[in-house]
Amino acid sequence: MSEQFPAEEHPDAVAPASSVELSAGGVGPWPGEHPDDPRYDPELLAAGDTRNVIDRYRYWRMEAIVADLDEHRHPFHVAIENWQHDLNIGSIVRSANAFAADTVHIIGRRRWNKRGAMVTDRYQHVSNHPDVAAFVAFARDAALPIIAIDNVPGSVIIETFAFPTRCVLLFGQEGPGLTAEALAAADAVVEISQFGSTRSLNASAAAAVAMHAWIQQHVRF
């Protein structure tokens, strides 16, 4: 546990899309003749596209967006324990989509509250594992080091931790954090430095911070 990994730049890492989005409120019907491109959805071209997608994907079919994302997803995964039907899971899925995580793994209950995902789960690969043992078996078979994010004794502060290129970031429930079984299975435990009076960050906020820490170490800008 608390093992350090050498930092590497992922060879397939891509620069992020422009942060200046011109169609945040959606777009109306396509002006003029419709493009002859199978990626475009005829209904969206005719009626307009108000989905929460970046400009690049305006009017695209959902399947086309997923296929394009699959071409440049990052090699880190995200896992969340789901024993209490935590409302943060949807927000974590949304952040995983924003940072182009490979897959989100739900450990425990298959059902989870999707409201916070803002339909981004349609574009993000989500997998379920019935328990921690099944998840750990998957991670070992896939050669993915398990990096637990929790502020427990023996953890390494995130500012000094070198995330492996391929890994799975593991998060616990709001309040209790990760289970003892999950912590014992981790290859490293990382905590996010805090400077105020609260004991812990909101689970979805902590997940976003950890994912962005991976991005800072492995994506070219």
Secondary structure, DSSP 8 states (H G I E B T S, - for coil): ----------TT------S--S-TT-B-S--SS----TTB-HHHHHH-B-SS--GGGTTB-HHHHHHHHHTS--SEEEEEEESS--THHHHHHHHHHHTT-S-EEEEE-S----GGGTTGGGTS-EEEESSHHHHHHHHHHTT--EEEE---TT-EEGGG----SSEEEEE-BTTTBS-HHHHHH-SEEEE----SS-SS--HHHHHHHHHHHHHHHH---
